[in-house]
Amino acid sequence: MDYEVTRSDIKILKQIHSLGDAQYKRLMAYMKALQKLEQMVSEKEIPGVIHL
């Protein structure tokens, strides 16, 4: 899958680099949880979710 970097992406990356340690750890935990949720949805492990 090809991905084109946008100005918005660059802005977000700059903001991430300015986070403190605690904020960065929270962000990484959130991202890990989001990836797990996306995996569960794609594998249809979550009942009641509409799969498109």
VOROSE-750947 format. One line per field, with one value per residue: residue number from 1; x, y, z of N, C-alpha, C, CB in turn. Coordinates in steps of 0.05 Angstrom, whole numbers, plus 5000, padded with zeros to 4 digits. Glycine has a CB too. Layout:
<rs>
seq = (NUM,...)
n.xx = (X,...)
n.yy = (Y,...)
n.zz = (Z,...)
ca.xx = (X,...)
ca.yy = (Y,...)
ca.zz = (Z,...)
c.xx = (X,...)
c.yy = (Y,...)
c.zz = (Z,...)
cb.xx = (X,...)
cb.yy = (Y,...)
cb.zz = (Z,...)
</rs>
This chain:
<rs>
seq = (1,2,3,4,5,6,7,8,9,10,11,12,13,14,15,16,17,18,19,20,21,22,23,24,25,26,27,28,29,30,31,32,33,34,35,36,37,38,39,40,41,42,43,44,45,46,47,48,49,50,51,52)
n.xx = (5017,5013,5033,5024,5060,5034,5027,5001,5014,5068,5066,5040,5079,5120,5095,5091,5144,5155,5131,5126,5157,5118,5071,5084,5088,5035,5011,5034,5013,4959,4960,4976,4932,4893,4911,4904,4848,4833,4852,4821,4770,4778,4785,4736,4723,4694,4631,4571,4592,4590,4613,4645)
n.yy = (4977,5042,5104,5172,5225,5279,5350,5355,5307,5315,5358,5333,5295,5329,5350,5304,5293,5333,5319,5303,5251,5220,5234,5215,5160,5148,5160,5121,5075,5083,5080,5027,5000,5017,4993,4939,4938,4950,4904,4865,4880,4872,4818,4802,4794,4822,4824,4853,4895,4931,4905,4929)
n.zz = (5000,4981,5009,5016,5043,5079,5091,5139,5164,5174,5209,5252,5267,5284,5329,5360,5371,5408,5454,5524,5565,5594,5566,5516,5526,5538,5489,5457,5481,5470,5414,5407,5430,5394,5347,5361,5367,5314,5289,5314,5294,5239,5238,5253,5307,5342,5365,5339,5312,5253,5194,5138)
ca.xx = (5000,5028,5024,5036,5062,5022,5036,4988,5030,5093,5058,5035,5105,5134,5082,5098,5172,5156,5116,5142,5159,5092,5052,5093,5081,5005,5005,5042,4994,4935,4965,4977,4904,4879,4919,4891,4820,4830,4857,4797,4749,4784,4782,4709,4722,4678,4603,4555,4606,4583,4637,4640)
ca.yy = (5000,5067,5125,5198,5241,5305,5371,5348,5286,5327,5374,5314,5284,5350,5352,5280,5296,5353,5308,5293,5222,5209,5237,5197,5132,5147,5160,5094,5056,5087,5070,4998,4992,5022,4972,4914,4941,4947,4876,4850,4886,4860,4789,4799,4783,4840,4822,4877,4915,4928,4902,4938)
ca.zz = (5000,4979,5026,5010,5066,5075,5110,5164,5176,5183,5233,5274,5275,5300,5355,5375,5381,5429,5477,5547,5567,5602,5544,5494,5534,5535,5461,5446,5492,5455,5387,5409,5434,5369,5328,5369,5360,5285,5283,5322,5276,5214,5242,5261,5334,5359,5357,5338,5296,5224,5177,5111)
c.xx = (5018,5016,5039,5036,5051,5034,5025,5004,5056,5088,5054,5061,5121,5122,5089,5126,5174,5141,5136,5141,5132,5071,5058,5084,5051,4998,5012,5022,4967,4938,4964,4948,4888,4886,4905,4861,4816,4834,4832,4774,4753,4781,4753,4705,4703,4649,4589,4568,4598,4609,4630,4657)
c.yy = (5025,5088,5151,5215,5269,5325,5365,5327,5297,5343,5355,5302,5304,5352,5327,5282,5316,5343,5301,5263,5209,5211,5218,5168,5128,5145,5132,5073,5058,5075,5039,4987,4995,5000,4945,4915,4937,4918,4859,4855,4872,4829,4782,4786,4800,4838,4849,4900,4910,4927,4909,4923)
c.zz = (5000,4997,5020,5035,5060,5095,5138,5179,5188,5209,5257,5285,5292,5328,5372,5387,5404,5455,5500,5548,5574,5580,5521,5501,5531,5506,5449,5456,5476,5427,5387,5413,5408,5348,5335,5362,5330,5276,5290,5303,5249,5215,5252,5289,5352,5350,5357,5322,5267,5209,5149,5091)
cb.xx = (4981,5029,5028,5021,5092,4991,5028,4959,5038,5106,5033,5016,5122,5133,5051,5097,5190,5144,5100,5131,5179,5082,5053,5123,5089,4992,5021,5071,4989,4929,4992,4994,4892,4886,4950,4894,4810,4851,4882,4789,4747,4813,4802,4694,4750,4688,4589,4551,4637,4565,4648,4645)
cb.yy = (5000,5077,5118,5212,5243,5303,5399,5339,5264,5345,5390,5291,5276,5377,5353,5255,5305,5379,5283,5306,5214,5223,5267,5199,5127,5171,5181,5088,5060,5117,5080,4988,5008,5050,4968,4910,4968,4965,4865,4858,4917,4866,4778,4783,4783,4870,4803,4886,4915,4952,4872,4968)
cb.zz = (5024,4950,5056,4987,5076,5079,5100,5160,5155,5162,5227,5264,5251,5285,5352,5357,5358,5420,5470,5574,5588,5627,5534,5490,5563,5548,5446,5455,5522,5453,5376,5433,5457,5358,5328,5400,5369,5271,5299,5351,5271,5205,5262,5240,5346,5358,5375,5365,5300,5215,5179,5109)
</rs>
